[in-house]
Amino acid sequence: MKDSINRYREYLKSELSSAALYAELAEVETDQKRSAIFRELSSAEISHANVWSTKLGVDTPNPKLDLVGKVYLVIAKIFGIRWVLPFLIREEEGEIDKYYEEQDALDVAQESRQHARLLKGLARGQTDPVPLWEGPTSRVGQSGSLRAAVLGINDGLISNFSLVMGVAGGTSNTEFVVLAGVAGLLAGAFSMAAGEYISMRSQRDLYEHEIHKESIEIRNWPDEETEELQQIYQAKGIPDEQAAQIARHIMADPEVALDTMVREELGLDPDQLGSPLGAALASFIAFAFGAAIPVIPYLSGIGQNALFVSASLVGISLLLVGGTLAISSGNRPYWGAVRMLIAGGAAGLVTFAIGTLIGVSLDHLA
């Protein structure tokens, strides 16, 4: 109960600040139509504030700008209202996310959706809300394991090769080189895996949040979602009547509707949102494999030749990795291979030179 009260207070404060800001912007705006829109938005925010004050059992206070609102107002007065519109749009969309989780505030969330569309229209120089659907997004749901593996082997190869070359330049003791190489392998592999897991987990959480929002919209505002799906199919070239018929048919089944909207509107494949654990494991194995290549010659007991053999193995590996990446992206394998060799080789040479200088300096100090 205490948590709810604190949330309601925050919502009330936010709505009152927005109401005050929109009222101020109505005075700043010189165009009468756009000024009227800001006044309407201010009135709507006050009605939203009434919702939360009623829940709190208090009278609705007078609208008052918070610090952020004061900053927006100063920017609007100096540079023009168009400079603050992107921030206002983000504020409205943030309210939508919060209110989706409040079962008693879905009407407020729906109005916030309308406000965001209206502000986007103002940002484009028009006084009408933007359409419900404006085109496909660029998101593509995928497992991420292949990407993690490719990045992992490349990073492991170059970073540990650079480390081995740096230590080899500073000392002729192969045991030191092996110790540094193995330490770099383990540290890098665990670091890459942890980073990849966090990245994929965050991405998946974002996608799941967007899907959850879409399910709420379909459940609570089916007419709007039907219209949105109709616009999507119209944009694909399907005649208006046929698009409307298809949209109504799909929206009749909530599960099919959700799957369709996720794919068509969000550009996601619900079955391929990405596996954080799979990406982390792929990254760990790939990095460890790549990082092991420059160390293997030092473990084989070939003495001073280990440096030459290590550099040769890494050079061949860089050519193979670079060529493979170039082919997979539709480019010529030769240039991709040479580019990778140059980048990795340069990193190794620089660290070897630095290691040599440090080694010489330490010898003199001794």
DRENPARO-220125 format. One record per residue (C-alpha): residue number from 1; chain; residue in one letter; x, y, z. Coordinates in steps of 0.05 Angstrom, whole numbers, plus 5000, padded with zeros to 4 digits. Layout:
N
[bakol NUM, 'A', 'A', [X, Y, Z]]
...
END
This chain:
366
[bakol 1, 'A', 'M', [5000, 5000, 5000]]
[bakol 2, 'A', 'K', [5057, 5047, 5017]]
[bakol 3, 'A', 'D', [5090, 5033, 4950]]
[bakol 4, 'A', 'S', [5025, 5050, 4914]]
[bakol 5, 'A', 'I', [5018, 5115, 4951]]
[bakol 6, 'A', 'N', [5089, 5135, 4934]]
[bakol 7, 'A', 'R', [5077, 5118, 4860]]
[bakol 8, 'A', 'Y', [5012, 5158, 4859]]
[bakol 9, 'A', 'R', [5048, 5218, 4889]]
[bakol 10, 'A', 'E', [5102, 5214, 4835]]
[bakol 11, 'A', 'Y', [5049, 5208, 4781]]
[bakol 12, 'A', 'L', [5011, 5267, 4809]]
[bakol 13, 'A', 'K', [5073, 5310, 4812]]
[bakol 14, 'A', 'S', [5092, 5291, 4741]]
[bakol 15, 'A', 'E', [5023, 5306, 4712]]
[bakol 16, 'A', 'L', [5019, 5373, 4747]]
[bakol 17, 'A', 'S', [5088, 5393, 4721]]
[bakol 18, 'A', 'S', [5068, 5372, 4650]]
[bakol 19, 'A', 'A', [5003, 5412, 4656]]
[bakol 20, 'A', 'A', [5041, 5473, 4677]]
[bakol 21, 'A', 'L', [5093, 5465, 4622]]
[bakol 22, 'A', 'Y', [5040, 5456, 4567]]
[bakol 23, 'A', 'A', [5004, 5518, 4593]]
[bakol 24, 'A', 'E', [5069, 5558, 4590]]
[bakol 25, 'A', 'L', [5084, 5533, 4520]]
[bakol 26, 'A', 'A', [5015, 5554, 4498]]
[bakol 27, 'A', 'E', [5034, 5625, 4516]]
[bakol 28, 'A', 'V', [5102, 5620, 4481]]
[bakol 29, 'A', 'E', [5073, 5590, 4417]]
[bakol 30, 'A', 'T', [5054, 5644, 4367]]
[bakol 31, 'A', 'D', [5013, 5600, 4321]]
[bakol 32, 'A', 'Q', [4941, 5599, 4346]]
[bakol 33, 'A', 'K', [4925, 5527, 4326]]
[bakol 34, 'A', 'R', [4989, 5500, 4357]]
[bakol 35, 'A', 'S', [4977, 5543, 4419]]
[bakol 36, 'A', 'A', [4907, 5514, 4426]]
[bakol 37, 'A', 'I', [4936, 5444, 4423]]
[bakol 38, 'A', 'F', [4983, 5459, 4481]]
[bakol 39, 'A', 'R', [4924, 5486, 4521]]
[bakol 40, 'A', 'E', [4885, 5422, 4507]]
[bakol 41, 'A', 'L', [4945, 5381, 4529]]
[bakol 42, 'A', 'S', [4949, 5421, 4593]]
[bakol 43, 'A', 'S', [4876, 5408, 4608]]
[bakol 44, 'A', 'A', [4885, 5334, 4594]]
[bakol 45, 'A', 'E', [4945, 5330, 4642]]
[bakol 46, 'A', 'I', [4903, 5363, 4696]]
[bakol 47, 'A', 'S', [4849, 5311, 4687]]
[bakol 48, 'A', 'H', [4903, 5258, 4694]]
[bakol 49, 'A', 'A', [4927, 5291, 4757]]
[bakol 50, 'A', 'N', [4856, 5288, 4784]]
[bakol 51, 'A', 'V', [4858, 5212, 4776]]
[bakol 52, 'A', 'W', [4918, 5207, 4823]]
[bakol 53, 'A', 'S', [4894, 5260, 4872]]
[bakol 54, 'A', 'T', [4828, 5222, 4878]]
[bakol 55, 'A', 'K', [4866, 5157, 4893]]
[bakol 56, 'A', 'L', [4907, 5194, 4945]]
[bakol 57, 'A', 'G', [4844, 5226, 4975]]
[bakol 58, 'A', 'V', [4870, 5297, 4968]]
[bakol 59, 'A', 'D', [4850, 5358, 4929]]
[bakol 60, 'A', 'T', [4888, 5369, 4864]]
[bakol 61, 'A', 'P', [4942, 5421, 4875]]
[bakol 62, 'A', 'N', [4954, 5478, 4826]]
[bakol 63, 'A', 'P', [5000, 5459, 4768]]
[bakol 64, 'A', 'K', [5072, 5475, 4783]]
[bakol 65, 'A', 'L', [5135, 5467, 4741]]
[bakol 66, 'A', 'D', [5189, 5422, 4767]]
[bakol 67, 'A', 'L', [5263, 5435, 4753]]
[bakol 68, 'A', 'V', [5263, 5396, 4688]]
[bakol 69, 'A', 'G', [5201, 5432, 4664]]
[bakol 70, 'A', 'K', [5234, 5499, 4679]]
[bakol 71, 'A', 'V', [5295, 5479, 4638]]
[bakol 72, 'A', 'Y', [5250, 5459, 4579]]
[bakol 73, 'A', 'L', [5213, 5525, 4583]]
[bakol 74, 'A', 'V', [5278, 5565, 4581]]
[bakol 75, 'A', 'I', [5301, 5525, 4521]]
[bakol 76, 'A', 'A', [5234, 5536, 4486]]
[bakol 77, 'A', 'K', [5237, 5611, 4498]]
[bakol 78, 'A', 'I', [5309, 5619, 4474]]
[bakol 79, 'A', 'F', [5313, 5569, 4417]]
[bakol 80, 'A', 'G', [5241, 5553, 4400]]
[bakol 81, 'A', 'I', [5190, 5501, 4420]]
[bakol 82, 'A', 'R', [5213, 5452, 4367]]
[bakol 83, 'A', 'W', [5277, 5440, 4407]]
[bakol 84, 'A', 'V', [5239, 5413, 4467]]
[bakol 85, 'A', 'L', [5187, 5371, 4429]]
[bakol 86, 'A', 'P', [5232, 5308, 4425]]
[bakol 87, 'A', 'F', [5239, 5311, 4501]]
[bakol 88, 'A', 'L', [5165, 5320, 4511]]
[bakol 89, 'A', 'I', [5151, 5261, 4466]]
[bakol 90, 'A', 'R', [5198, 5218, 4507]]
[bakol 91, 'A', 'E', [5164, 5241, 4571]]
[bakol 92, 'A', 'E', [5095, 5221, 4544]]
[bakol 93, 'A', 'E', [5121, 5153, 4521]]
[bakol 94, 'A', 'G', [5153, 5143, 4589]]
[bakol 95, 'A', 'E', [5085, 5155, 4621]]
[bakol 96, 'A', 'I', [5055, 5103, 4575]]
[bakol 97, 'A', 'D', [5104, 5051, 4600]]
[bakol 98, 'A', 'K', [5090, 5067, 4673]]
[bakol 99, 'A', 'Y', [5014, 5068, 4665]]
[bakol 100, 'A', 'Y', [5011, 5003, 4628]]
[bakol 101, 'A', 'E', [5028, 4969, 4694]]
[bakol 102, 'A', 'E', [4972, 5006, 4730]]
[bakol 103, 'A', 'Q', [4908, 4969, 4717]]
[bakol 104, 'A', 'D', [4866, 5029, 4739]]
[bakol 105, 'A', 'A', [4904, 5077, 4693]]
[bakol 106, 'A', 'L', [4894, 5046, 4625]]
[bakol 107, 'A', 'D', [4850, 5104, 4603]]
[bakol 108, 'A', 'V', [4906, 5151, 4623]]
[bakol 109, 'A', 'A', [4955, 5109, 4584]]
[bakol 110, 'A', 'Q', [4911, 5111, 4522]]
[bakol 111, 'A', 'E', [4907, 5187, 4526]]
[bakol 112, 'A', 'S', [4983, 5190, 4535]]
[bakol 113, 'A', 'R', [4989, 5150, 4471]]
[bakol 114, 'A', 'Q', [4947, 5202, 4435]]
[bakol 115, 'A', 'H', [4989, 5258, 4466]]
[bakol 116, 'A', 'A', [5053, 5226, 4440]]
[bakol 117, 'A', 'R', [5024, 5221, 4370]]
[bakol 118, 'A', 'L', [5001, 5293, 4373]]
[bakol 119, 'A', 'L', [5069, 5318, 4396]]
[bakol 120, 'A', 'K', [5102, 5279, 4340]]
[bakol 121, 'A', 'G', [5056, 5314, 4292]]
[bakol 122, 'A', 'L', [5075, 5382, 4321]]
[bakol 123, 'A', 'A', [5148, 5364, 4314]]
[bakol 124, 'A', 'R', [5135, 5353, 4239]]
[bakol 125, 'A', 'G', [5101, 5420, 4231]]
[bakol 126, 'A', 'Q', [5030, 5394, 4229]]
[bakol 127, 'A', 'T', [4971, 5399, 4277]]
[bakol 128, 'A', 'D', [4945, 5329, 4267]]
[bakol 129, 'A', 'P', [4970, 5267, 4304]]
[bakol 130, 'A', 'V', [5017, 5221, 4266]]
[bakol 131, 'A', 'P', [4986, 5156, 4239]]
[bakol 132, 'A', 'L', [4982, 5097, 4285]]
[bakol 133, 'A', 'W', [5032, 5060, 4242]]
[bakol 134, 'A', 'E', [5088, 5096, 4204]]
[bakol 135, 'A', 'G', [5129, 5039, 4175]]
[bakol 136, 'A', 'P', [5168, 4978, 4196]]
[bakol 137, 'A', 'T', [5221, 4982, 4250]]
[bakol 138, 'A', 'S', [5292, 4957, 4238]]
[bakol 139, 'A', 'R', [5292, 4909, 4296]]
[bakol 140, 'A', 'V', [5307, 4837, 4280]]
[bakol 141, 'A', 'G', [5301, 4784, 4334]]
[bakol 142, 'A', 'Q', [5357, 4734, 4329]]
[bakol 143, 'A', 'S', [5395, 4688, 4376]]
[bakol 144, 'A', 'G', [5459, 4728, 4375]]
[bakol 145, 'A', 'S', [5502, 4666, 4386]]
[bakol 146, 'A', 'L', [5533, 4669, 4317]]
[bakol 147, 'A', 'R', [5550, 4742, 4325]]
[bakol 148, 'A', 'A', [5579, 4729, 4394]]
[bakol 149, 'A', 'A', [5621, 4672, 4367]]
[bakol 150, 'A', 'V', [5649, 4713, 4309]]
[bakol 151, 'A', 'L', [5666, 4772, 4354]]
[bakol 152, 'A', 'G', [5693, 4726, 4407]]
[bakol 153, 'A', 'I', [5743, 4690, 4363]]
[bakol 154, 'A', 'N', [5766, 4754, 4331]]
[bakol 155, 'A', 'D', [5775, 4790, 4397]]
[bakol 156, 'A', 'G', [5809, 4731, 4429]]
[bakol 157, 'A', 'L', [5857, 4723, 4372]]
[bakol 158, 'A', 'I', [5879, 4796, 4367]]
[bakol 159, 'A', 'S', [5878, 4815, 4441]]
[bakol 160, 'A', 'N', [5916, 4754, 4466]]
[bakol 161, 'A', 'F', [5964, 4757, 4408]]
[bakol 162, 'A', 'S', [5979, 4829, 4426]]
[bakol 163, 'A', 'L', [5988, 4809, 4499]]
[bakol 164, 'A', 'V', [6034, 4751, 4482]]
[bakol 165, 'A', 'M', [6075, 4794, 4435]]
[bakol 166, 'A', 'G', [6081, 4849, 4487]]
[bakol 167, 'A', 'V', [6107, 4801, 4540]]
[bakol 168, 'A', 'A', [6152, 4764, 4490]]
[bakol 169, 'A', 'G', [6183, 4831, 4471]]
[bakol 170, 'A', 'G', [6200, 4846, 4543]]
[bakol 171, 'A', 'T', [6228, 4778, 4564]]
[bakol 172, 'A', 'S', [6257, 4715, 4535]]
[bakol 173, 'A', 'N', [6228, 4673, 4591]]
[bakol 174, 'A', 'T', [6175, 4629, 4558]]
[bakol 175, 'A', 'E', [6143, 4613, 4625]]
[bakol 176, 'A', 'F', [6125, 4687, 4634]]
[bakol 177, 'A', 'V', [6096, 4688, 4564]]
[bakol 178, 'A', 'V', [6054, 4626, 4577]]
[bakol 179, 'A', 'L', [6030, 4653, 4644]]
[bakol 180, 'A', 'A', [6010, 4719, 4612]]
[bakol 181, 'A', 'G', [5977, 4684, 4553]]
[bakol 182, 'A', 'V', [5936, 4636, 4596]]
[bakol 183, 'A', 'A', [5916, 4693, 4643]]
[bakol 184, 'A', 'G', [5895, 4735, 4584]]
[bakol 185, 'A', 'L', [5855, 4677, 4556]]
[bakol 186, 'A', 'L', [5816, 4664, 4620]]
[bakol 187, 'A', 'A', [5805, 4737, 4638]]
[bakol 188, 'A', 'G', [5783, 4755, 4568]]
[bakol 189, 'A', 'A', [5738, 4695, 4559]]
[bakol 190, 'A', 'F', [5701, 4706, 4625]]
[bakol 191, 'A', 'S', [5697, 4781, 4612]]
[bakol 192, 'A', 'M', [5669, 4771, 4541]]
[bakol 193, 'A', 'A', [5619, 4719, 4566]]
[bakol 194, 'A', 'A', [5595, 4764, 4623]]
[bakol 195, 'A', 'G', [5589, 4824, 4577]]
[bakol 196, 'A', 'E', [5553, 4785, 4524]]
[bakol 197, 'A', 'Y', [5504, 4756, 4575]]
[bakol 198, 'A', 'I', [5487, 4824, 4603]]
[bakol 199, 'A', 'S', [5480, 4854, 4534]]
[bakol 200, 'A', 'M', [5434, 4798, 4508]]
[bakol 201, 'A', 'R', [5395, 4796, 4573]]
[bakol 202, 'A', 'S', [5382, 4871, 4568]]
[bakol 203, 'A', 'Q', [5362, 4864, 4495]]
[bakol 204, 'A', 'R', [5315, 4807, 4510]]
[bakol 205, 'A', 'D', [5284, 4845, 4569]]
[bakol 206, 'A', 'L', [5271, 4904, 4522]]
[bakol 207, 'A', 'Y', [5239, 4859, 4469]]
[bakol 208, 'A', 'E', [5196, 4823, 4521]]
[bakol 209, 'A', 'H', [5174, 4891, 4548]]
[bakol 210, 'A', 'E', [5153, 4914, 4479]]
[bakol 211, 'A', 'I', [5114, 4849, 4468]]
[bakol 212, 'A', 'H', [5081, 4857, 4536]]
[bakol 213, 'A', 'K', [5060, 4928, 4517]]
[bakol 214, 'A', 'E', [5032, 4903, 4452]]
[bakol 215, 'A', 'S', [4990, 4850, 4487]]
[bakol 216, 'A', 'I', [4961, 4904, 4533]]
[bakol 217, 'A', 'E', [4944, 4947, 4473]]
[bakol 218, 'A', 'I', [4910, 4890, 4436]]
[bakol 219, 'A', 'R', [4870, 4871, 4498]]
[bakol 220, 'A', 'N', [4848, 4941, 4517]]
[bakol 221, 'A', 'W', [4845, 4979, 4451]]
[bakol 222, 'A', 'P', [4828, 4928, 4397]]
[bakol 223, 'A', 'D', [4797, 4979, 4351]]
[bakol 224, 'A', 'E', [4860, 5021, 4348]]
[bakol 225, 'A', 'E', [4904, 4959, 4338]]
[bakol 226, 'A', 'T', [4858, 4935, 4282]]
[bakol 227, 'A', 'E', [4864, 5003, 4248]]
[bakol 228, 'A', 'E', [4940, 5000, 4257]]
[bakol 229, 'A', 'L', [4944, 4931, 4226]]
[bakol 230, 'A', 'Q', [4900, 4953, 4169]]
[bakol 231, 'A', 'Q', [4948, 5010, 4155]]
[bakol 232, 'A', 'I', [5006, 4961, 4155]]
[bakol 233, 'A', 'Y', [4973, 4918, 4102]]
[bakol 234, 'A', 'Q', [4953, 4979, 4062]]
[bakol 235, 'A', 'A', [5026, 5001, 4061]]
[bakol 236, 'A', 'K', [5042, 4932, 4032]]
[bakol 237, 'A', 'G', [4997, 4947, 3973]]
[bakol 238, 'A', 'I', [4935, 4909, 3995]]
[bakol 239, 'A', 'P', [4870, 4945, 3975]]
[bakol 240, 'A', 'D', [4835, 4982, 4032]]
[bakol 241, 'A', 'E', [4774, 4937, 4038]]
[bakol 242, 'A', 'Q', [4815, 4874, 4035]]
[bakol 243, 'A', 'A', [4865, 4901, 4085]]
[bakol 244, 'A', 'A', [4809, 4918, 4133]]
[bakol 245, 'A', 'Q', [4779, 4848, 4126]]
[bakol 246, 'A', 'I', [4846, 4814, 4139]]
[bakol 247, 'A', 'A', [4859, 4859, 4199]]
[bakol 248, 'A', 'R', [4791, 4843, 4230]]
[bakol 249, 'A', 'H', [4801, 4769, 4218]]
[bakol 250, 'A', 'I', [4869, 4768, 4251]]
[bakol 251, 'A', 'M', [4847, 4810, 4311]]
[bakol 252, 'A', 'A', [4790, 4761, 4324]]
[bakol 253, 'A', 'D', [4842, 4714, 4354]]
[bakol 254, 'A', 'P', [4884, 4749, 4409]]
[bakol 255, 'A', 'E', [4943, 4700, 4403]]
[bakol 256, 'A', 'V', [4947, 4707, 4328]]
[bakol 257, 'A', 'A', [4938, 4782, 4334]]
[bakol 258, 'A', 'L', [4996, 4788, 4383]]
[bakol 259, 'A', 'D', [5042, 4745, 4340]]
[bakol 260, 'A', 'T', [5024, 4785, 4278]]
[bakol 261, 'A', 'M', [5033, 4853, 4310]]
[bakol 262, 'A', 'V', [5099, 4834, 4340]]
[bakol 263, 'A', 'R', [5125, 4812, 4273]]
[bakol 264, 'A', 'E', [5093, 4867, 4230]]
[bakol 265, 'A', 'E', [5097, 4927, 4276]]
[bakol 266, 'A', 'L', [5157, 4913, 4320]]
[bakol 267, 'A', 'G', [5197, 4874, 4268]]
[bakol 268, 'A', 'L', [5211, 4818, 4318]]
[bakol 269, 'A', 'D', [5208, 4743, 4313]]
[bakol 270, 'A', 'P', [5178, 4720, 4380]]
[bakol 271, 'A', 'D', [5214, 4654, 4373]]
[bakol 272, 'A', 'Q', [5282, 4686, 4362]]
[bakol 273, 'A', 'L', [5290, 4738, 4416]]
[bakol 274, 'A', 'G', [5360, 4715, 4433]]
[bakol 275, 'A', 'S', [5389, 4669, 4486]]
[bakol 276, 'A', 'P', [5433, 4705, 4536]]
[bakol 277, 'A', 'L', [5463, 4640, 4562]]
[bakol 278, 'A', 'G', [5475, 4614, 4492]]
[bakol 279, 'A', 'A', [5508, 4678, 4469]]
[bakol 280, 'A', 'A', [5552, 4680, 4532]]
[bakol 281, 'A', 'L', [5574, 4608, 4522]]
[bakol 282, 'A', 'A', [5588, 4619, 4448]]
[bakol 283, 'A', 'S', [5628, 4681, 4465]]
[bakol 284, 'A', 'F', [5668, 4645, 4519]]
[bakol 285, 'A', 'I', [5686, 4585, 4475]]
[bakol 286, 'A', 'A', [5702, 4628, 4414]]
[bakol 287, 'A', 'F', [5746, 4677, 4453]]
[bakol 288, 'A', 'A', [5782, 4620, 4487]]
[bakol 289, 'A', 'F', [5794, 4585, 4421]]
[bakol 290, 'A', 'G', [5821, 4648, 4388]]
[bakol 291, 'A', 'A', [5863, 4667, 4449]]
[bakol 292, 'A', 'A', [5894, 4597, 4452]]
[bakol 293, 'A', 'I', [5925, 4601, 4383]]
[bakol 294, 'A', 'P', [5983, 4649, 4401]]
[bakol 295, 'A', 'V', [5997, 4610, 4465]]
[bakol 296, 'A', 'I', [5999, 4539, 4437]]
[bakol 297, 'A', 'P', [6070, 4545, 4407]]
[bakol 298, 'A', 'Y', [6098, 4566, 4475]]
[bakol 299, 'A', 'L', [6067, 4504, 4506]]
[bakol 300, 'A', 'S', [6098, 4457, 4454]]
[bakol 301, 'A', 'G', [6169, 4466, 4480]]
[bakol 302, 'A', 'I', [6201, 4491, 4415]]
[bakol 303, 'A', 'G', [6240, 4544, 4451]]
[bakol 304, 'A', 'Q', [6260, 4609, 4417]]
[bakol 305, 'A', 'N', [6222, 4589, 4353]]
[bakol 306, 'A', 'A', [6157, 4596, 4391]]
[bakol 307, 'A', 'L', [6152, 4670, 4375]]
[bakol 308, 'A', 'F', [6158, 4659, 4300]]
[bakol 309, 'A', 'V', [6110, 4600, 4301]]
[bakol 310, 'A', 'S', [6060, 4638, 4343]]
[bakol 311, 'A', 'A', [6061, 4698, 4296]]
[bakol 312, 'A', 'S', [6054, 4652, 4236]]
[bakol 313, 'A', 'L', [5994, 4615, 4265]]
[bakol 314, 'A', 'V', [5960, 4680, 4284]]
[bakol 315, 'A', 'G', [5973, 4709, 4215]]
[bakol 316, 'A', 'I', [5941, 4649, 4181]]
[bakol 317, 'A', 'S', [5882, 4651, 4230]]
[bakol 318, 'A', 'L', [5872, 4726, 4217]]
[bakol 319, 'A', 'L', [5870, 4713, 4142]]
[bakol 320, 'A', 'L', [5819, 4657, 4151]]
[bakol 321, 'A', 'V', [5775, 4698, 4198]]
[bakol 322, 'A', 'G', [5778, 4760, 4155]]
[bakol 323, 'A', 'G', [5763, 4722, 4092]]
[bakol 324, 'A', 'T', [5705, 4685, 4124]]
[bakol 325, 'A', 'L', [5674, 4750, 4150]]
[bakol 326, 'A', 'A', [5682, 4782, 4081]]
[bakol 327, 'A', 'I', [5648, 4723, 4047]]
[bakol 328, 'A', 'S', [5590, 4723, 4097]]
[bakol 329, 'A', 'S', [5578, 4797, 4084]]
[bakol 330, 'A', 'G', [5581, 4789, 4009]]
[bakol 331, 'A', 'N', [5648, 4823, 3999]]
[bakol 332, 'A', 'R', [5712, 4798, 3966]]
[bakol 333, 'A', 'P', [5749, 4750, 4013]]
[bakol 334, 'A', 'Y', [5819, 4774, 3993]]
[bakol 335, 'A', 'W', [5811, 4845, 4017]]
[bakol 336, 'A', 'G', [5775, 4823, 4080]]
[bakol 337, 'A', 'A', [5831, 4774, 4096]]
[bakol 338, 'A', 'V', [5887, 4824, 4083]]
[bakol 339, 'A', 'R', [5851, 4879, 4123]]
[bakol 340, 'A', 'M', [5845, 4833, 4183]]
[bakol 341, 'A', 'L', [5918, 4812, 4177]]
[bakol 342, 'A', 'I', [5941, 4884, 4174]]
[bakol 343, 'A', 'A', [5899, 4904, 4235]]
[bakol 344, 'A', 'G', [5920, 4844, 4277]]
[bakol 345, 'A', 'G', [5992, 4846, 4255]]
[bakol 346, 'A', 'A', [5998, 4920, 4270]]
[bakol 347, 'A', 'A', [5970, 4909, 4340]]
[bakol 348, 'A', 'G', [6021, 4853, 4352]]
[bakol 349, 'A', 'L', [6079, 4894, 4325]]
[bakol 350, 'A', 'V', [6063, 4955, 4367]]
[bakol 351, 'A', 'T', [6056, 4915, 4432]]
[bakol 352, 'A', 'F', [6120, 4876, 4416]]
[bakol 353, 'A', 'A', [6157, 4942, 4407]]
[bakol 354, 'A', 'I', [6129, 4971, 4471]]
[bakol 355, 'A', 'G', [6146, 4907, 4509]]
[bakol 356, 'A', 'T', [6217, 4909, 4482]]
[bakol 357, 'A', 'L', [6227, 4981, 4505]]
[bakol 358, 'A', 'I', [6200, 4965, 4574]]
[bakol 359, 'A', 'G', [6243, 4903, 4578]]
[bakol 360, 'A', 'V', [6306, 4942, 4559]]
[bakol 361, 'A', 'S', [6289, 4996, 4609]]
[bakol 362, 'A', 'L', [6280, 4945, 4665]]
[bakol 363, 'A', 'D', [6347, 4912, 4647]]
[bakol 364, 'A', 'H', [6382, 4979, 4654]]
[bakol 365, 'A', 'L', [6348, 4992, 4721]]
[bakol 366, 'A', 'A', [6371, 4924, 4746]]
END
